[in-house]
Amino acid sequence: MLWDYEQPVAIRFGNGRVREIKDVAADMGLTEGGLLVTSDHFVHDGTAARLVAESDGALTEVFADFSPNPDVTEVDAAAAIIRAKHLKFVVAMGGGSAMDLAKAAASIALTDDSIADYHGTGKPMPLGHLPLIAVPTTAGTGSEVTCVSVLTNRALGKKAPIVSDGFFPSVAIIDPELTYSVPPHVTASCGMDVLSQAIEGYWSKGHQPICDACAIHAAPLVFKYLPIAVADPTNAEARQKMCEASVIAGLAFTLPKTTSSHACSFPLTNIHGIPHGEACGLTLDWFARVNADAQHGRVQEFAQAIGFADVDAMADAIHDLKVKVGLRTGLKDLQLTDAQIDDLVRISRHPNLYNNPVEITDDMLRDMYEHLAATE
């Protein structure tokens, strides 16, 4: 077996470490010209203004004019500010949307291009980029340690990831205290994304030993601590352990890439508005059973390594976890037509699907979606 491992992101983990943004920037020689990319929530609650004030002039601009599942036009708008103001680095503070936008803007700003030129076109991104400091506020995407930016082109009805080595942040600061205000349903959805990343990273065709070890570490933390974090949002141990699971799951899937559940999540989110992590989790137990005996028993070994008798027991536990934290287990409420199911099947043939260890046919996808369409 041949494999390579590289993780260029420096990781700082622990309560209160968001206050180190200024020091991290200074260590890189960045004392001015910083753009803070963050959500309206952190603008309105004063967090953005506080970080700017505490930066001693390092952060000079704030960009919050973007939507969940950020659009290519919003990336271009942020890049335009970087160019116009001659900014020197970017800090992304938020969930996956802030991270995705910041990664793409920090790269495309060094060109005269639109990010749309690279979105789903196969055209490779230029590798030049501004330094990026990533500060996640959800325990979910793992985006702070990945080279992936998932963007939407609403004009074309397209949501897809762009992968570029230039998207790796320079430093990730993971401060669990930032997740305390995340609402329960968002916590649940983000946590299911973590579980999907870990499991899919393990069974991906691109699996390799270091990422396998990360997956085996991260997955049990989600089963144990996600229900606690949802039920008691200020439980310090649960929040810290979910942040630990999130960053380590990010390491687990970055190189192997995600597979079937993530491929199916894109149309479920794009067409039907189901949050990304919830959409991933919706099909995760189904694909666990499909992949149960793949890779000469590796998937069964994974289930046993994280504490289950076999893959069927793990799939049952995934289903039960969704019920416990209030996530979807079916699509019956959408009253899907045959034509809508056909669309889901067609759009699920995303490149990630071909990382799955078992070949997934259209008939298999249709069986799955018809089952989900009849399930509460």
Legacy VTK file of the C-alpha trace (Angstrom):
# vtk DataFile Version 3.0
C-alpha trace
ASCII
DATASET POLYDATA
POINTS 376 float
0.000 0.000 0.000
1.362 3.418 -0.991
0.199 6.504 0.860
1.232 10.063 1.710
0.224 12.275 4.605
0.513 16.013 4.947
-1.252 18.401 7.295
0.086 21.946 6.938
-2.326 23.592 9.390
-0.995 24.547 12.824
-3.688 23.754 15.417
-4.289 25.623 18.693
-7.001 23.996 20.814
-8.511 25.099 24.110
-10.953 27.350 25.937
-10.284 31.063 25.554
-7.796 30.730 22.711
-9.769 33.029 20.400
-7.944 35.799 22.221
-4.723 34.623 20.542
-5.703 35.836 17.069
-3.572 38.968 17.420
-0.562 36.951 18.613
-0.924 34.378 15.836
-1.055 37.144 13.231
1.951 38.886 14.746
3.939 35.648 14.670
3.373 35.647 10.900
4.445 39.294 10.633
0.879 40.476 10.107
0.166 43.563 12.204
-2.306 45.332 9.912
-4.572 44.799 6.936
-6.672 41.910 8.206
-10.191 41.049 7.013
-12.506 39.352 9.521
-15.030 37.134 7.710
-17.832 36.275 10.099
-21.599 35.950 10.270
-24.173 38.641 10.997
-24.743 36.941 14.356
-21.273 37.862 15.571
-21.612 41.380 14.186
-24.908 41.946 15.996
-23.803 40.480 19.334
-20.656 42.610 19.397
-18.151 39.768 19.096
-16.780 41.035 15.766
-16.265 44.554 17.114
-14.551 43.175 20.211
-12.132 41.084 18.156
-11.322 44.052 15.942
-10.692 46.235 19.005
-8.534 43.595 20.672
-6.437 43.130 17.536
-4.574 46.436 18.054
-5.064 47.457 14.456
-4.351 44.079 12.857
-7.990 43.572 11.807
-9.209 46.549 9.813
-12.249 45.302 7.868
-15.257 43.052 8.545
-17.208 41.105 5.910
-20.500 39.498 6.957
-22.639 39.897 3.846
-23.005 36.239 2.928
-25.587 33.497 3.218
-25.554 29.941 4.493
-24.100 27.829 1.675
-22.281 30.934 0.355
-22.766 31.943 -3.243
-19.978 32.545 -5.735
-21.082 36.191 -6.004
-20.511 36.634 -2.264
-16.992 35.238 -2.565
-16.318 37.705 -5.366
-17.639 40.559 -3.209
-15.263 39.672 -0.366
-12.376 39.347 -2.811
-13.190 42.787 -4.220
-12.811 44.298 -0.743
-9.468 42.548 -0.267
-8.223 43.966 -3.570
-9.607 47.482 -3.031
-8.245 47.796 0.499
-4.943 45.998 -0.267
-5.547 43.642 2.638
-2.835 41.234 3.725
-4.553 38.368 5.560
-7.943 36.905 6.438
-9.481 35.622 9.660
-12.527 33.355 9.248
-14.664 33.050 12.377
-17.854 31.036 12.120
-19.221 27.783 10.806
-18.552 26.144 7.488
-20.060 28.988 5.480
-17.602 31.559 6.823
-14.697 29.162 6.316
-15.716 28.234 2.775
-16.128 31.844 1.709
-12.906 33.002 3.357
-10.794 30.244 1.804
-11.999 31.015 -1.680
-11.808 34.798 -1.279
-8.277 34.676 0.153
-7.160 32.872 -3.002
-9.213 34.448 -5.779
-8.406 37.966 -4.509
-4.876 37.551 -5.828
-6.261 37.198 -9.365
-8.638 39.232 -11.518
-10.914 36.207 -11.902
-14.316 35.276 -10.538
-14.436 32.202 -8.314
-17.215 30.985 -10.639
-14.513 30.258 -13.228
-13.281 27.456 -10.951
-16.567 26.217 -9.450
-17.494 22.847 -10.893
-15.524 23.567 -14.077
-12.473 21.408 -13.442
-10.188 24.390 -13.867
-7.467 24.188 -11.187
-7.269 27.022 -8.669
-4.112 29.135 -8.648
-2.098 28.190 -5.563
-1.364 31.764 -4.445
-3.338 32.876 -1.412
-3.342 35.268 1.509
-2.601 33.825 4.973
-5.783 32.558 6.617
-6.497 32.070 10.324
-9.539 29.821 10.845
-11.622 30.037 14.021
-14.589 27.630 14.002
-17.654 28.438 16.096
-19.421 25.129 15.464
-18.318 21.569 16.118
-19.123 20.391 12.662
-17.391 21.022 9.397
-13.715 20.436 10.214
-13.136 23.108 7.565
-10.444 24.728 9.681
-8.025 21.923 8.736
-9.147 21.098 5.192
-8.339 22.292 1.677
-11.984 22.243 0.590
-14.400 25.129 -0.023
-18.028 24.188 -0.692
-19.797 26.928 -2.634
-23.115 27.476 -4.388
-23.883 29.070 -7.726
-27.553 29.861 -7.298
-27.838 31.272 -10.815
-26.943 27.832 -12.165
-28.563 25.795 -9.354
-25.223 24.207 -8.504
-23.532 23.410 -5.192
-20.106 21.805 -5.299
-16.749 21.733 -3.534
-13.549 23.254 -4.858
-10.363 21.542 -3.673
-7.062 23.427 -3.611
-3.903 23.155 -1.542
-4.092 26.949 -1.363
-7.220 26.641 0.781
-5.429 25.184 3.793
-5.506 27.739 6.639
-2.162 28.723 8.119
-3.464 28.334 11.672
-6.648 26.904 13.181
-7.760 28.180 16.578
-10.367 25.885 18.124
-11.991 27.489 21.153
-14.877 25.350 22.492
-16.339 28.320 24.359
-17.354 29.825 21.008
-19.791 26.934 20.461
-21.867 27.485 23.604
-24.377 29.768 21.868
-25.013 27.406 18.945
-28.712 26.350 18.941
-29.515 22.679 19.630
-30.642 21.794 16.106
-27.513 23.364 14.586
-25.394 21.510 17.143
-27.113 18.262 16.149
-26.703 18.830 12.417
-23.046 19.831 12.753
-22.377 16.828 14.956
-23.861 14.479 12.385
-21.560 16.025 9.798
-18.623 15.161 12.067
-19.772 11.536 12.294
-20.262 11.331 8.537
-16.794 12.749 7.882
-15.152 10.245 10.202
-16.995 7.188 8.886
-16.775 8.162 5.218
-13.103 9.081 5.567
-12.453 5.585 6.910
-14.256 3.636 4.185
-13.277 5.968 1.326
-11.293 4.364 -1.480
-8.551 6.842 -0.569
-8.246 5.624 3.037
-4.835 5.538 4.689
-3.578 4.617 8.175
-3.164 8.032 9.830
-6.592 9.181 8.685
-8.046 5.826 9.768
-6.715 6.402 13.283
-8.295 9.856 13.366
-11.651 8.418 12.264
-11.555 5.762 14.965
-10.831 8.458 17.566
-13.502 10.926 16.411
-16.559 8.733 15.797
-17.066 7.403 19.349
-16.877 10.948 20.722
-19.900 11.899 18.610
-21.981 8.923 19.739
-21.191 9.728 23.387
-21.174 13.516 23.550
-23.504 14.837 20.833
-26.704 14.002 22.747
-25.275 15.754 25.818
-24.268 18.868 23.857
-27.738 19.060 22.301
-29.573 18.590 25.612
-27.256 20.806 27.683
-25.591 23.426 25.430
-23.393 24.808 28.227
-21.967 21.435 29.248
-18.263 22.243 29.061
-17.062 18.661 28.675
-19.520 17.845 25.876
-18.705 21.031 23.978
-14.974 20.435 24.290
-15.236 16.793 23.217
-17.407 17.675 20.211
-14.847 20.285 19.141
-12.155 17.636 19.536
-14.193 15.225 17.427
-14.765 17.879 14.785
-11.145 18.851 14.207
-9.952 15.235 14.286
-12.705 14.140 11.880
-11.507 16.966 9.648
-8.082 15.345 9.660
-9.731 11.974 8.997
-11.413 12.937 5.730
-9.271 15.708 4.212
-6.990 13.395 2.255
-9.268 10.343 1.657
-12.254 12.620 0.807
-15.886 11.915 1.661
-18.093 9.484 -0.232
-21.727 8.523 -0.745
-23.516 10.345 2.073
-21.837 13.622 1.210
-22.600 13.130 -2.495
-26.292 12.700 -1.673
-26.266 15.627 0.744
-25.730 18.161 -2.031
-29.126 17.782 -3.777
-30.894 17.307 -0.441
-29.524 20.671 0.693
-29.630 22.457 -2.655
-33.138 21.431 -3.677
-34.918 20.773 -0.393
-33.072 23.057 2.038
-32.041 20.329 4.486
-29.020 21.498 6.519
-25.796 19.931 5.308
-24.959 17.758 8.322
-28.543 16.597 8.704
-28.567 15.726 4.992
-25.366 13.702 5.374
-26.729 11.826 8.362
-29.989 11.076 6.582
-28.308 8.455 4.376
-25.356 7.465 6.564
-26.923 4.385 8.164
-28.205 3.223 4.752
-24.741 3.422 3.210
-23.204 1.773 6.281
-25.267 -1.339 5.536
-24.401 -1.117 1.819
-20.684 -0.914 2.627
-20.752 -3.405 5.498
-18.656 -6.113 3.873
-16.505 -3.907 1.665
-12.711 -3.672 1.683
-12.098 -7.228 2.905
-13.777 -6.619 6.246
-12.298 -3.182 7.030
-15.716 -1.595 7.573
-16.715 -4.353 9.983
-13.382 -3.819 11.775
-14.168 -0.107 12.070
-17.557 -0.780 13.658
-15.931 -3.126 16.162
-13.080 -0.689 16.863
-15.550 2.006 17.916
-17.500 -0.311 20.188
-20.188 -2.081 18.131
-20.686 -5.792 17.499
-20.870 -5.231 13.744
-21.874 -2.717 11.071
-25.595 -3.449 11.487
-25.340 -2.476 15.160
-23.459 0.696 14.195
-26.115 1.551 11.595
-28.838 1.045 14.210
-26.927 3.361 16.544
-26.673 6.041 13.835
-30.446 5.867 13.367
-31.042 6.037 17.111
-28.663 8.993 17.427
-30.636 10.921 14.808
-33.847 10.278 16.715
-32.256 11.267 20.022
-30.963 14.625 18.768
-34.038 15.488 16.704
-32.764 15.021 13.167
-34.586 13.630 10.168
-34.813 9.904 9.564
-36.937 10.213 6.425
-38.419 12.512 3.788
-42.127 11.641 3.964
-43.084 15.194 4.910
-41.741 16.451 1.567
-44.248 14.308 -0.369
-41.701 13.680 -3.095
-42.943 12.964 -6.598
-41.360 10.385 -8.900
-39.816 13.243 -10.859
-38.274 14.719 -7.711
-36.828 11.337 -6.767
-35.402 11.061 -10.286
-33.725 14.453 -9.757
-32.224 13.311 -6.464
-30.833 10.193 -8.116
-29.383 12.138 -11.027
-27.759 14.891 -8.968
-26.393 12.423 -6.418
-23.987 11.199 -9.103
-21.469 13.653 -7.703
-17.689 12.902 -7.859
-17.699 12.039 -4.141
-19.982 9.090 -4.911
-17.131 7.412 -6.761
-14.992 7.380 -3.598
-17.449 4.899 -2.080
-15.973 1.394 -1.655
-19.040 -0.243 -3.211
-20.235 0.861 -6.642
-23.488 2.759 -6.180
-25.919 2.320 -9.083
-28.897 4.474 -9.983
-31.197 1.609 -8.940
-29.567 1.564 -5.490
-30.013 5.315 -5.149
-33.630 5.087 -6.261
-34.353 2.313 -3.749
-32.835 4.441 -0.996
-34.729 7.603 -1.893
-38.024 5.737 -2.293
-37.490 4.215 1.150
-36.724 7.641 2.643
-39.724 9.159 0.856
-41.984 6.668 2.639
-40.306 7.125 6.045
-41.330 9.682 8.692
LINES 1 377
376 0 1 2 3 4 5 6 7 8 9 10 11 12 13 14 15 16 17 18 19 20 21 22 23 24 25 26 27 28 29 30 31 32 33 34 35 36 37 38 39 40 41 42 43 44 45 46 47 48 49 50 51 52 53 54 55 56 57 58 59 60 61 62 63 64 65 66 67 68 69 70 71 72 73 74 75 76 77 78 79 80 81 82 83 84 85 86 87 88 89 90 91 92 93 94 95 96 97 98 99 100 101 102 103 104 105 106 107 108 109 110 111 112 113 114 115 116 117 118 119 120 121 122 123 124 125 126 127 128 129 130 131 132 133 134 135 136 137 138 139 140 141 142 143 144 145 146 147 148 149 150 151 152 153 154 155 156 157 158 159 160 161 162 163 164 165 166 167 168 169 170 171 172 173 174 175 176 177 178 179 180 181 182 183 184 185 186 187 188 189 190 191 192 193 194 195 196 197 198 199 200 201 202 203 204 205 206 207 208 209 210 211 212 213 214 215 216 217 218 219 220 221 222 223 224 225 226 227 228 229 230 231 232 233 234 235 236 237 238 239 240 241 242 243 244 245 246 247 248 249 250 251 252 253 254 255 256 257 258 259 260 261 262 263 264 265 266 267 268 269 270 271 272 273 274 275 276 277 278 279 280 281 282 283 284 285 286 287 288 289 290 291 292 293 294 295 296 297 298 299 300 301 302 303 304 305 306 307 308 309 310 311 312 313 314 315 316 317 318 319 320 321 322 323 324 325 326 327 328 329 330 331 332 333 334 335 336 337 338 339 340 341 342 343 344 345 346 347 348 349 350 351 352 353 354 355 356 357 358 359 360 361 362 363 364 365 366 367 368 369 370 371 372 373 374 375
